[in-house]
């Protein structure tokens, strides 16, 4: 192993600590057009965003699920898909630094459509299979055939089944609306409408015959636009989230849910959805031996600038100093020092490039995620004109950083064997 003189080591660490926050501040206060940097952030976030594979027939409700989970409008979902094969397409949310990717194939069962190529692509990229079937009637044979082939090749893959358009069983005008409170529990309980319950049970029996040992979870849902007059418009969404979280045991989907859902502060929900992507990009860049020194502060600076724009607040040197003060000088000094040391460790041949790179990636992911959530709390207070709570901002930083640290370890998202798995 190559040795590093202690004096040189300390000197370089000190230089990196002082330049770290300068780079963050410069990026926030003096943003410059950087198309290559923006592209790289999106690419790195994309490579680690969970991929949910939507499998279902045309008109089964796949786009409604994407719209509901992301909070995007129909127009955004409709125009946001981009092709990845001749017949498969992908929707990334948000596009500039994705927190989640929905992989969709052409409707199974269409005339002259051979899904073999698309299925092979999806199997390479997907983290979770989300089967979408209409609740009324039997499971379509093309969906069942495709899923059976997948489970034969991947017998331990979990499957989530969204059973959609429940209102088809409610009858005509004047018929009862959704039964409330939501009665289906984990997707196996009756809802009180006899014909619907029989159909849901028959579908569960069909999926129970799938090969393999991976769990199959069910979520009866009905996502209809508000103008259709069938409230709530996101009926069963909590059950669907629970099924997705259970199907992704490493905590990635749980953290994604936290990033996507509105926390109740105006504008904060959409801003929060951007943090994951920037954090993932910072972590990915920091795995590299040299790039992290330059890249991570810039990514964090871009994130802080972007969050302020979404919340309608402008950073100044004074507000940046105020925000930094919330986190505490000791925290920031330790943060910068640890970052500087990690950069040097990565330069150690062998151990440093492999183990040090993974540790650096996880640490930068967690700290960027923590900074983002703390910034949203601070910026939301500035936007409303309310007096901010410095202790609450510091606590939010610690909470979010701890959450991200746990997910990074559980999911091994910065280990060498998963690096770049899902990029396309």
N, C-alpha and C positions, 0 to 999 in steps of 0.2 A: 504494500500500500504506500502511496506517495505521501511524504510528510509535508506539513505546512508550518513554517516558522510562526511561533505564537504572536510575535510582534506584528508580522505581516497580516496574520489572521484578524487580529483586533483592529488593525488599521483599516482593513477593507470592510469589516463589519460596520465600523463607525461611519465610513463614507456612505455605505448603502442605507443606513438608518436615516441619515440626514437627507439623502436624495429621495428616499421613498415618499415622504410626505410632500416634498416639493413637487414631485411628479404628479401626485394626486391633486394638489391644489392647482397646479398649472393647467391640468386637463379640465378641471371643473370651471375655473375662472376664465380661461382663454381657450375654449374649444376650437379646434381647427378641423376643416373637412379632412376626413381620413377614410377614404373608401376601402382601402386595403385592410385597415384595422377593423372597420365595421364588418367587413366580410369574414375576417378571421374569427371575430367574436361569435358571429352567427354560426360558423362552421364548427367551432369547438363546442358551443352549446348544443348544436344539433347532434353531435356525436354522442352526447350523454343524456339527451332527453328521452324519457320513456316512450316507447313506440307501442301504441294500442292498435291492434289489427282488427278492423271492423269487417266482419264476415256476415253477409246476409244478402237477401234478394233485393232487387230494385223496389223502392217504395216501402221498405220495412221500417224506416225511421232512423237510418244511420245519421243523416245530416242533422236531424233534430237532436240527437244525442250529442253530437259535436257542439252544436249551438248552445245547448243547455250547460254542458260541462265547462265550456270556455267563456260563456257569457257573450259570445260573438253574435252578430246579427245574421239573419239568413243571407244577406248580400255578402257579408264578409266571408262566410263559410263557402258560399257558392263560387266566389271569385278567388278564394284563397288556396284552393287546391292547385297543385302543379303536378304534371305527369312524371312518373318515374319509370314506367314501361309504356308500351303502346296502349295498355288498358288499365293499368293501376295508377293511383295518384295519391298524393300525400298532402295533408293539411298541417301546417306548423303554427303553433301558437305560443307566444307572439312571433311573428316572422323574423324580427331583428335579432332575437336571442331566445330560441324556442324553449319552453318549459315542458311541452308535450307535443307528440307527433301522432296524428291519426292516419293510419295507412288503410286505404280503401281500394277495393278491387271493383271492376265492372260487375254489375249485378249477376250473380250466379244463375244459371239456367237460361240465359239469353241464347237465342238462336245463333249458331256459328261461332260461339265463344268457347274456346278451350282455355280453362283457367290454369293450366299446368304451370306456365311461366310465371304468372302472378303469384301462385301459391308458393312456388320455390323462392321467389323474392321475399315474400312476407315471412316465410319461415326463417330466413336468415336475419331479419331485422326485428321481428316482433318480441316485445317483452311480455305481452299478455294478449290473449285472444278474446275479443268481445263479439260474441255471436248475437245477431239482432234478428229476432223473428216476431212476426205479428202474433198476438195472443190467440187470435181466432183460427182454429183449424190445426191440422197436423204440421209437424216440422217439414219444411220443403225438402224434397229428396236431394236436390243439388247441394244444399247447405249441409245436410247430414253426410252426404258422400264425401264432400271436401273435408269436413271436420274429422270424419273417421280416418281418412288418409293421413291427416296431420297427426292424430293421436297414435296411430300405428308407428309413426316415425319418432314421435316425442310423447311416449306414454305418461310421463310425469307432468306434462304441461297442464296448469290450471286453466279452466275455461269459465268465463262469466257469460251467462245468457240473459240478455235484456228482452223481456217479453212485452211488446209494445202495443199501442192502440187498444188499450183495454176498453175504451168507450164504445168500441164496435158492439159490445154486449149490453150496453145500457138501454137500448131501445131508441125510439124516435123522440120528437120534441116533447118536452114535459117529463121525460124519463129521469130517474134519479141520477145525480152526478156522482163523482168519485166517492166511494165510501171513506168516511173520515171518522176517527184518525186512521191512518194507513194500516190496513189490517193484515197485510201479507207477511209481516215479520221478516224472516230470513228468506222469503220467497217460496216457502213450502206450506204456508198456512192458507186456509180458505179466506176469501174476501167477502163472502156472503151473497154472491150472485152465482147461482147454481151452475148455469151453463158455462160461465167464465171459469169457475173453479174446476169443472170437469176438463175443460180444454187445457188449462195450465197444468193440471195433474198428468194428463196424457202426454204433454210435451216433456215433462220431467221424466216420465217413464221411458220415453224414447231416448233422451240423453243419458239416462242411467245405463244404457246398453253400449255406450261408447267403449272402445278398448282403452286400456291404460288405467293408471291409478291416480292420476291428477284429479283434484277436486273439481266438481262442477257446481257453480253457485248461480242462483237465480235472482232476478230483480224485475218484478212486474212494474212497468212504468208507463206513463202517458204524458208525453211532452207536446202540448198543443199551444199554438199562439193564443195570447190573451183575447184577441178579437173573436176567437171561436166560442168564447163564453163557457169554458169548462175549467174553472179554477180548481186547484192551483195549476199554473202552466207547467210546473216542474214536478208533477205528481210522481212520487217514488224516487226522486233524485238522491235522497240520503241513503236509501237502500242500495242504489246502484253504486254510489261512492263506497259504501261499506263493502260491497262485493268486490269491487276493484282493489280496494286496499287489502282485503284478505287474500286476493289472488296474487298480490305482489308483496310477499312477506318481508322483503328487505326494507320496507318503509319508504321507498321512492315515491310511490303513488300517494301515500299519506302526506308526504311533504309537498308533493305537487298540488294536492287538494288545498292545503293551507295557503299555497301561493296563489291559487286561482280564485279562492272564495273571497268575497268582499268582507272586510273586517268591520264594516259599519262606518268607517270614516269616508267622507265624500272623496271619490277619486282614488282612494287608497287601494281598492281591490285591483283595479287595472295596473296600478303602479307595482303592487306586490307581485303580480304575475310576471313582471320583467326581472325580478331579482334572481330567480333560479338560473335563468339563462346566463346572466352575467357572472354569477358565482361559478357555474359549471365551466364557463370559458376561462375564468381566472385560474381555476384548479387545473384545467387541462394544460394551459400555457405554463403554469409553474412546475409541471412535471419535467419540463425540458431543462437541460443543464444550465443554459445561459438566458433563455428568453424570458424567464420569470422576472429577472431583475428589472427589465424594461417593461414587460407586458403587464404584469399584475397591477402596478399603480395606475397605469393608463386605463385598464379595464375598470378598475374601481372608480376612477375619476369620471369616466364616461357614464357609468351607472348612476353616480350621484347627480351628474348633470341631467341625465335623462329623467330621473325620478322627479327632480325639481320642475322640469318642464311639464310633466304630466300633472303635477299638483298645482301648477300655476304660481310657482315661487321662483325667485331668482336668487341664486347664491351670490353672496358678496364675501369679501375677505373676513368681514366682521361676523357674518352668520356661520361661515365655516369654522372660525375660531370658537364661536359659541357652541356649535355642534360638537366639535372636538373636545371642548371643555366638559360637555355632558358625559362623555365616555371616560374622562379622567386622564390626566397627564401620565400617570403610572401605567395605565392600560395601553395608551398609545406608544409609550416608550418601549414597553415590553413587546407590543405588537411589532413595532419596527425592528427591534433587536432580534426577535425570533425569526422574522422574515430574512434579515441579513445573514443570520447564521445558517438558515436553511439553504440559501443560495450558495454559500461556501461549501456546505456538506455535499451538495450535489456535484461539486467539482471533484470530489474524491472518487477515483476510478473504482469501478465495481460496486461496492456497497452504496456509495453516494449516488450514483446514477440510477440505480434500481430502487433500493429501499428509500433513499433520501428523496428521490423524485416523487415516489408515491406519497410519502409523508407530506412533502411540500404541497402537492396537489390537493390533498385532503384539507390541509391547514388553510390554504388560500381560498378554497371553496367555502369553508366554514366562516372565515373572517369576512369574506365578501358578503356572504349571506347575512351575517350579523349586522354588518355596516348598513346594508340595504334596508333591513327592517327597522333599525334604529333611526335611519334617516327619514323613513316614511312617517314615523311617529313624530319626529321633530318638525318636519316640513308641514305635516297636517296641522300642528299647533300654530305654526307661523302663518299658514294660510287662513285659518279661522280667526286669527288675532288673539287667540287665547294664550294665557301664560303657560309656557311649556314646563313640564316636570322633568328636571334633569335626572333625578333618580329613576324615573320611569323609562327614560331613554336609555340609560345605562343598563337597566334590567332587561329591556327588550333586546339590546345588543347581546347580552350574555345568554338570554333564553334562546334566541335564534341561532347563535353560534353553537350552543350545545346541541340543539336539534340537528343542525347540519352535520356536526361532527359524528353524531350517532348514525345518521343515514349514510354518510360517506364510508364509515367502517363496515356497517352491515351490508351494504350493497357492493362493496369493493369497486366502486365506480372509478377509482383512480389507480387500481392495480393494473399491472402490465397486461394481464390476460384479457381484460375487458376494454383496453384502450382502442378506441376507434371502431368498436363493434358495430355500431349502428349508423355510421355515416353512410350517406348515399350521394 
